[in-house]
Amino acid sequence: MSKKYTIQNSPFVVPTTDGKLIEEHFGNATDKNPNISIAHMVAPAGWSEPFQTPEFDEYTYIIKGKKQFIIDGDTVVLSAGESIKIEKNVRVQYSNPFDEPCEYLAVCLPAFSMDLVNREQL
């Protein structure tokens, strides 16, 4: 009889050069699942990344701190306890221009992939 569940206690830590912690619990890098990715992240104070137009829906839930989103020209700031869904094929920039780290969960449908994120060059 096969197990009906999987406990993840050793997520894949995505190598970064910008100080951001990315721990993928389920998804392409961890269990080769292309349908969904679930990641725990901590964005350091002052962090930002280039604009992107992902080919996946992204859900974000803020655990601690604040995170800024620029979505098709609208600036949105979320605080702990708030969440957002950003539709696929929408231009967005994620950042933490604040003076404290931001801890959050991100869920991507289908799973996050560098082939699908479409990051702009700086």
PARO-120295 format. One record per atom (N, C-alpha, C): residue in three letters; atom name; x, y, z. Coordinates in steps of 0.05 Angstrom, whole numbers, plus 5000, padded with zeros to 4 digits. Example, Ala and Ser with C-alpha at 12.3 -4.5 7.8 and 13.67 -1.06 7.14 Angstrom:
{"ALA", "N", {5264, 4886, 5156}}
{"ALA", "CA", {5246, 4910, 5156}}
{"ALA", "C", {5264, 4934, 5156}}
{"SER", "N", {5257, 4955, 5142}}
{"SER", "CA", {5273, 4979, 5143}}
{"SER", "C", {5258, 5001, 5157}}
***
This chain:
{"MET", "N", {5017, 4976, 5000}}
{"MET", "CA", {5000, 5000, 5000}}
{"MET", "C", {5018, 5025, 5000}}
{"SER", "N", {5012, 5043, 4982}}
{"SER", "CA", {5029, 5068, 4981}}
{"SER", "C", {5018, 5089, 5001}}
{"LYS", "N", {5036, 5106, 5009}}
{"LYS", "CA", {5028, 5128, 5027}}
{"LYS", "C", {5010, 5147, 5012}}
{"LYS", "N", {4991, 5159, 5027}}
{"LYS", "CA", {4972, 5178, 5016}}
{"LYS", "C", {4980, 5206, 5022}}
{"TYR", "N", {5004, 5210, 5033}}
{"TYR", "CA", {5013, 5237, 5039}}
{"TYR", "C", {5044, 5239, 5038}}
{"THR", "N", {5053, 5263, 5036}}
{"THR", "CA", {5082, 5268, 5036}}
{"THR", "C", {5088, 5291, 5055}}
{"ILE", "N", {5105, 5286, 5074}}
{"ILE", "CA", {5114, 5307, 5092}}
{"ILE", "C", {5140, 5318, 5082}}
{"GLN", "N", {5142, 5344, 5079}}
{"GLN", "CA", {5166, 5357, 5069}}
{"GLN", "C", {5180, 5371, 5092}}
{"ASN", "N", {5203, 5360, 5100}}
{"ASN", "CA", {5218, 5373, 5121}}
{"ASN", "C", {5247, 5380, 5112}}
{"SER", "N", {5252, 5378, 5086}}
{"SER", "CA", {5277, 5386, 5075}}
{"SER", "C", {5273, 5399, 5048}}
{"PRO", "N", {5261, 5424, 5048}}
{"PRO", "CA", {5255, 5437, 5023}}
{"PRO", "C", {5280, 5444, 5008}}
{"PHE", "N", {5277, 5448, 4982}}
{"PHE", "CA", {5299, 5456, 4965}}
{"PHE", "C", {5304, 5486, 4969}}
{"VAL", "N", {5328, 5493, 4977}}
{"VAL", "CA", {5336, 5521, 4981}}
{"VAL", "C", {5347, 5531, 4955}}
{"VAL", "N", {5333, 5549, 4942}}
{"VAL", "CA", {5341, 5560, 4916}}
{"VAL", "C", {5364, 5578, 4920}}
{"PRO", "N", {5386, 5574, 4905}}
{"PRO", "CA", {5409, 5592, 4907}}
{"PRO", "C", {5402, 5620, 4897}}
{"THR", "N", {5408, 5640, 4913}}
{"THR", "CA", {5403, 5668, 4905}}
{"THR", "C", {5428, 5685, 4909}}
{"THR", "N", {5429, 5708, 4896}}
{"THR", "CA", {5451, 5726, 4899}}
{"THR", "C", {5442, 5752, 4911}}
{"ASP", "N", {5417, 5755, 4918}}
{"ASP", "CA", {5406, 5780, 4928}}
{"ASP", "C", {5398, 5779, 4957}}
{"GLY", "N", {5406, 5758, 4972}}
{"GLY", "CA", {5400, 5757, 5000}}
{"GLY", "C", {5372, 5746, 5007}}
{"LYS", "N", {5356, 5739, 4986}}
{"LYS", "CA", {5329, 5729, 4991}}
{"LYS", "C", {5331, 5699, 4997}}
{"LEU", "N", {5316, 5690, 5017}}
{"LEU", "CA", {5314, 5662, 5023}}
{"LEU", "C", {5290, 5650, 5009}}
{"ILE", "N", {5294, 5629, 4993}}
{"ILE", "CA", {5272, 5615, 4979}}
{"ILE", "C", {5274, 5586, 4986}}
{"GLU", "N", {5254, 5576, 5000}}
{"GLU", "CA", {5253, 5547, 5007}}
{"GLU", "C", {5228, 5535, 4993}}
{"GLU", "N", {5233, 5521, 4971}}
{"GLU", "CA", {5211, 5509, 4957}}
{"GLU", "C", {5204, 5482, 4971}}
{"HIS", "N", {5180, 5480, 4981}}
{"HIS", "CA", {5171, 5456, 4994}}
{"HIS", "C", {5160, 5435, 4974}}
{"PHE", "N", {5145, 5445, 4955}}
{"PHE", "CA", {5135, 5428, 4933}}
{"PHE", "C", {5137, 5443, 4907}}
{"GLY", "N", {5144, 5430, 4885}}
{"GLY", "CA", {5145, 5443, 4859}}
{"GLY", "C", {5166, 5430, 4842}}
{"ASN", "N", {5173, 5444, 4820}}
{"ASN", "CA", {5192, 5434, 4800}}
{"ASN", "C", {5219, 5426, 4812}}
{"ALA", "N", {5230, 5442, 4829}}
{"ALA", "CA", {5257, 5437, 4840}}
{"ALA", "C", {5257, 5415, 4861}}
{"THR", "N", {5235, 5412, 4876}}
{"THR", "CA", {5234, 5394, 4899}}
{"THR", "C", {5225, 5366, 4891}}
{"ASP", "N", {5200, 5364, 4881}}
{"ASP", "CA", {5189, 5338, 4875}}
{"ASP", "C", {5180, 5335, 4846}}
{"LYS", "N", {5191, 5353, 4828}}
{"LYS", "CA", {5187, 5351, 4799}}
{"LYS", "C", {5157, 5355, 4792}}
{"ASN", "N", {5142, 5368, 4809}}
{"ASN", "CA", {5113, 5373, 4803}}
{"ASN", "C", {5110, 5399, 4787}}
{"PRO", "N", {5102, 5397, 4762}}
{"PRO", "CA", {5099, 5421, 4745}}
{"PRO", "C", {5073, 5436, 4749}}
{"ASN", "N", {5055, 5425, 4766}}
{"ASN", "CA", {5028, 5436, 4768}}
{"ASN", "C", {5025, 5457, 4790}}
{"ILE", "N", {5042, 5456, 4811}}
{"ILE", "CA", {5040, 5474, 4833}}
{"ILE", "C", {5067, 5477, 4846}}
{"SER", "N", {5073, 5501, 4856}}
{"SER", "CA", {5096, 5504, 4874}}
{"SER", "C", {5087, 5519, 4898}}
{"ILE", "N", {5099, 5511, 4921}}
{"ILE", "CA", {5094, 5524, 4947}}
{"ILE", "C", {5121, 5530, 4959}}
{"ALA", "N", {5125, 5556, 4965}}
{"ALA", "CA", {5151, 5564, 4975}}
{"ALA", "C", {5148, 5583, 4999}}
{"HIS", "N", {5167, 5579, 5018}}
{"HIS", "CA", {5169, 5598, 5041}}
{"HIS", "C", {5192, 5616, 5034}}
{"MET", "N", {5188, 5643, 5037}}
{"MET", "CA", {5208, 5662, 5029}}
{"MET", "C", {5212, 5683, 5050}}
{"VAL", "N", {5236, 5694, 5050}}
{"VAL", "CA", {5242, 5717, 5066}}
{"VAL", "C", {5258, 5737, 5049}}
{"ALA", "N", {5245, 5760, 5044}}
{"ALA", "CA", {5258, 5781, 5028}}
{"ALA", "C", {5271, 5801, 5047}}
{"PRO", "N", {5297, 5805, 5045}}
{"PRO", "CA", {5310, 5824, 5063}}
{"PRO", "C", {5301, 5853, 5058}}
{"ALA", "N", {5305, 5870, 5078}}
{"ALA", "CA", {5299, 5898, 5076}}
{"ALA", "C", {5314, 5909, 5052}}
{"GLY", "N", {5301, 5926, 5035}}
{"GLY", "CA", {5313, 5938, 5012}}
{"GLY", "C", {5314, 5921, 4987}}
{"TRP", "N", {5303, 5896, 4988}}
{"TRP", "CA", {5305, 5878, 4966}}
{"TRP", "C", {5285, 5885, 4944}}
{"SER", "N", {5293, 5880, 4919}}
{"SER", "CA", {5274, 5882, 4896}}
{"SER", "C", {5284, 5864, 4874}}
{"GLU", "N", {5267, 5858, 4856}}
{"GLU", "CA", {5275, 5843, 4832}}
{"GLU", "C", {5263, 5856, 4807}}
{"PRO", "N", {5272, 5849, 4784}}
{"PRO", "CA", {5262, 5862, 4759}}
{"PRO", "C", {5232, 5855, 4754}}
{"PHE", "N", {5220, 5872, 4738}}
{"PHE", "CA", {5193, 5866, 4729}}
{"PHE", "C", {5192, 5840, 4715}}
{"GLN", "N", {5170, 5826, 4716}}
{"GLN", "CA", {5166, 5801, 4703}}
{"GLN", "C", {5137, 5798, 4694}}
{"THR", "N", {5132, 5780, 4675}}
{"THR", "CA", {5105, 5775, 4666}}
{"THR", "C", {5101, 5744, 4666}}
{"PRO", "N", {5096, 5732, 4689}}
{"PRO", "CA", {5096, 5703, 4692}}
{"PRO", "C", {5072, 5690, 4677}}
{"GLU", "N", {5077, 5666, 4669}}
{"GLU", "CA", {5057, 5649, 4656}}
{"GLU", "C", {5044, 5631, 4676}}
{"PHE", "N", {5041, 5641, 4701}}
{"PHE", "CA", {5028, 5626, 4722}}
{"PHE", "C", {5014, 5645, 4741}}
{"ASP", "N", {4992, 5636, 4754}}
{"ASP", "CA", {4980, 5652, 4775}}
{"ASP", "C", {4997, 5650, 4799}}
{"GLU", "N", {5000, 5672, 4814}}
{"GLU", "CA", {5016, 5672, 4839}}
{"GLU", "C", {5000, 5683, 4862}}
{"TYR", "N", {4999, 5667, 4883}}
{"TYR", "CA", {4985, 5674, 4907}}
{"TYR", "C", {5007, 5679, 4928}}
{"THR", "N", {5004, 5701, 4943}}
{"THR", "CA", {5023, 5709, 4964}}
{"THR", "C", {5009, 5714, 4990}}
{"TYR", "N", {5019, 5702, 5012}}
{"TYR", "CA", {5008, 5707, 5038}}
{"TYR", "C", {5031, 5718, 5056}}
{"ILE", "N", {5027, 5741, 5067}}
{"ILE", "CA", {5047, 5754, 5083}}
{"ILE", "C", {5046, 5744, 5112}}
{"ILE", "N", {5068, 5734, 5122}}
{"ILE", "CA", {5070, 5724, 5150}}
{"ILE", "C", {5080, 5746, 5168}}
{"LYS", "N", {5102, 5760, 5161}}
{"LYS", "CA", {5113, 5782, 5177}}
{"LYS", "C", {5123, 5803, 5158}}
{"GLY", "N", {5122, 5828, 5167}}
{"GLY", "CA", {5132, 5850, 5152}}
{"GLY", "C", {5113, 5860, 5130}}
{"LYS", "N", {5124, 5873, 5110}}
{"LYS", "CA", {5108, 5884, 5088}}
{"LYS", "C", {5122, 5878, 5062}}
{"LYS", "N", {5106, 5876, 5040}}
{"LYS", "CA", {5117, 5871, 5014}}
{"LYS", "C", {5102, 5890, 4994}}
{"GLN", "N", {5118, 5900, 4975}}
{"GLN", "CA", {5106, 5918, 4955}}
{"GLN", "C", {5104, 5904, 4928}}
{"PHE", "N", {5082, 5908, 4915}}
{"PHE", "CA", {5076, 5897, 4888}}
{"PHE", "C", {5070, 5921, 4870}}
{"ILE", "N", {5082, 5922, 4846}}
{"ILE", "CA", {5074, 5941, 4826}}
{"ILE", "C", {5061, 5923, 4804}}
{"ILE", "N", {5035, 5926, 4801}}
{"ILE", "CA", {5019, 5908, 4783}}
{"ILE", "C", {5006, 5925, 4762}}
{"ASP", "N", {5016, 5922, 4737}}
{"ASP", "CA", {5005, 5938, 4715}}
{"ASP", "C", {5003, 5968, 4722}}
{"GLY", "N", {5023, 5978, 4736}}
{"GLY", "CA", {5024, 6007, 4743}}
{"GLY", "C", {5012, 6014, 4770}}
{"ASP", "N", {4997, 5996, 4783}}
{"ASP", "CA", {4985, 6000, 4809}}
{"ASP", "C", {5005, 5991, 4830}}
{"THR", "N", {5010, 6008, 4851}}
{"THR", "CA", {5027, 6000, 4873}}
{"THR", "C", {5009, 5991, 4896}}
{"VAL", "N", {5015, 5966, 4905}}
{"VAL", "CA", {5000, 5954, 4927}}
{"VAL", "C", {5020, 5945, 4948}}
{"VAL", "N", {5013, 5951, 4973}}
{"VAL", "CA", {5030, 5943, 4996}}
{"VAL", "C", {5013, 5925, 5014}}
{"LEU", "N", {5024, 5901, 5019}}
{"LEU", "CA", {5010, 5883, 5037}}
{"LEU", "C", {5026, 5880, 5063}}
{"SER", "N", {5011, 5876, 5085}}
{"SER", "CA", {5023, 5872, 5112}}
{"SER", "C", {5016, 5844, 5122}}
{"ALA", "N", {5028, 5836, 5144}}
{"ALA", "CA", {5023, 5810, 5156}}
{"ALA", "C", {4993, 5804, 5158}}
{"GLY", "N", {4986, 5780, 5150}}
{"GLY", "CA", {4958, 5771, 5151}}
{"GLY", "C", {4942, 5776, 5126}}
{"GLU", "N", {4954, 5791, 5107}}
{"GLU", "CA", {4941, 5797, 5081}}
{"GLU", "C", {4951, 5779, 5059}}
{"SER", "N", {4935, 5775, 5039}}
{"SER", "CA", {4943, 5758, 5016}}
{"SER", "C", {4933, 5771, 4990}}
{"ILE", "N", {4945, 5760, 4968}}
{"ILE", "CA", {4938, 5771, 4942}}
{"ILE", "C", {4941, 5748, 4921}}
{"LYS", "N", {4924, 5749, 4901}}
{"LYS", "CA", {4927, 5732, 4877}}
{"LYS", "C", {4933, 5750, 4854}}
{"ILE", "N", {4955, 5744, 4839}}
{"ILE", "CA", {4962, 5759, 4815}}
{"ILE", "C", {4959, 5740, 4792}}
{"GLU", "N", {4942, 5748, 4773}}
{"GLU", "CA", {4936, 5731, 4750}}
{"GLU", "C", {4961, 5728, 4732}}
{"LYS", "N", {4962, 5705, 4718}}
{"LYS", "CA", {4983, 5700, 4699}}
{"LYS", "C", {4982, 5720, 4677}}
{"ASN", "N", {5005, 5724, 4664}}
{"ASN", "CA", {5008, 5743, 4641}}
{"ASN", "C", {5003, 5772, 4649}}
{"VAL", "N", {5007, 5779, 4674}}
{"VAL", "CA", {5005, 5806, 4684}}
{"VAL", "C", {5033, 5815, 4691}}
{"ARG", "N", {5041, 5839, 4683}}
{"ARG", "CA", {5067, 5850, 4689}}
{"ARG", "C", {5068, 5859, 4719}}
{"VAL", "N", {5088, 5849, 4733}}
{"VAL", "CA", {5090, 5854, 4762}}
{"VAL", "C", {5119, 5857, 4770}}
{"GLN", "N", {5123, 5874, 4791}}
{"GLN", "CA", {5149, 5875, 4804}}
{"GLN", "C", {5144, 5871, 4834}}
{"TYR", "N", {5161, 5853, 4845}}
{"TYR", "CA", {5160, 5848, 4874}}
{"TYR", "C", {5183, 5862, 4887}}
{"SER", "N", {5178, 5874, 4911}}
{"SER", "CA", {5200, 5887, 4925}}
{"SER", "C", {5193, 5890, 4955}}
{"ASN", "N", {5214, 5895, 4970}}
{"ASN", "CA", {5212, 5901, 4999}}
{"ASN", "C", {5228, 5926, 5004}}
{"PRO", "N", {5216, 5950, 4998}}
{"PRO", "CA", {5231, 5975, 5002}}
{"PRO", "C", {5231, 5984, 5031}}
{"PHE", "N", {5222, 5967, 5049}}
{"PHE", "CA", {5218, 5975, 5077}}
{"PHE", "C", {5243, 5967, 5093}}
{"ASP", "N", {5244, 5975, 5119}}
{"ASP", "CA", {5268, 5971, 5135}}
{"ASP", "C", {5268, 5946, 5152}}
{"GLU", "N", {5250, 5927, 5146}}
{"GLU", "CA", {5250, 5902, 5160}}
{"GLU", "C", {5246, 5879, 5140}}
{"PRO", "N", {5255, 5855, 5145}}
{"PRO", "CA", {5251, 5833, 5127}}
{"PRO", "C", {5221, 5827, 5124}}
{"CYS", "N", {5214, 5815, 5102}}
{"CYS", "CA", {5186, 5806, 5097}}
{"CYS", "C", {5186, 5776, 5093}}
{"GLU", "N", {5171, 5762, 5110}}
{"GLU", "CA", {5168, 5733, 5108}}
{"GLU", "C", {5141, 5727, 5096}}
{"TYR", "N", {5141, 5709, 5077}}
{"TYR", "CA", {5115, 5703, 5063}}
{"TYR", "C", {5116, 5675, 5051}}
{"LEU", "N", {5092, 5667, 5043}}
{"LEU", "CA", {5088, 5642, 5028}}
{"LEU", "C", {5079, 5649, 5000}}
{"ALA", "N", {5090, 5635, 4980}}
{"ALA", "CA", {5081, 5639, 4953}}
{"ALA", "C", {5073, 5612, 4941}}
{"VAL", "N", {5050, 5613, 4927}}
{"VAL", "CA", {5039, 5589, 4913}}
{"VAL", "C", {5036, 5597, 4884}}
{"CYS", "N", {5048, 5581, 4866}}
{"CYS", "CA", {5046, 5586, 4837}}
{"CYS", "C", {5031, 5563, 4824}}
{"LEU", "N", {5012, 5570, 4806}}
{"LEU", "CA", {4997, 5551, 4790}}
{"LEU", "C", {4998, 5559, 4761}}
{"PRO", "N", {5010, 5543, 4743}}
{"PRO", "CA", {5027, 5519, 4748}}
{"PRO", "C", {5052, 5528, 4764}}
{"ALA", "N", {5069, 5508, 4769}}
{"ALA", "CA", {5092, 5513, 4786}}
{"ALA", "C", {5111, 5534, 4774}}
{"PHE", "N", {5124, 5548, 4793}}
{"PHE", "CA", {5145, 5567, 4785}}
{"PHE", "C", {5166, 5553, 4768}}
{"SER", "N", {5174, 5567, 4747}}
{"SER", "CA", {5196, 5557, 4730}}
{"SER", "C", {5209, 5581, 4717}}
{"MET", "N", {5236, 5581, 4716}}
{"MET", "CA", {5250, 5603, 4702}}
{"MET", "C", {5241, 5606, 4673}}
{"ASP", "N", {5232, 5584, 4661}}
{"ASP", "CA", {5222, 5585, 4634}}
{"ASP", "C", {5196, 5600, 4631}}
{"LEU", "N", {5181, 5602, 4653}}
{"LEU", "CA", {5154, 5614, 4653}}
{"LEU", "C", {5153, 5641, 4666}}
{"VAL", "N", {5174, 5650, 4680}}
{"VAL", "CA", {5172, 5675, 4695}}
{"VAL", "C", {5175, 5700, 4678}}
{"ASN", "N", {5191, 5699, 4656}}
{"ASN", "CA", {5194, 5721, 4637}}
{"ASN", "C", {5203, 5746, 4651}}
{"ARG", "N", {5226, 5744, 4666}}
{"ARG", "CA", {5238, 5768, 4679}}
{"ARG", "C", {5250, 5786, 4658}}
{"GLU", "N", {5246, 5812, 4663}}
{"GLU", "CA", {5258, 5832, 4645}}
{"GLU", "C", {5287, 5837, 4653}}
{"GLN", "N", {5304, 5844, 4634}}
{"GLN", "CA", {5332, 5850, 4640}}
{"GLN", "C", {5333, 5878, 4651}}
{"LEU", "N", {5351, 5883, 4670}}
{"LEU", "CA", {5354, 5909, 4682}}
{"LEU", "C", {5368, 5928, 4663}}
***
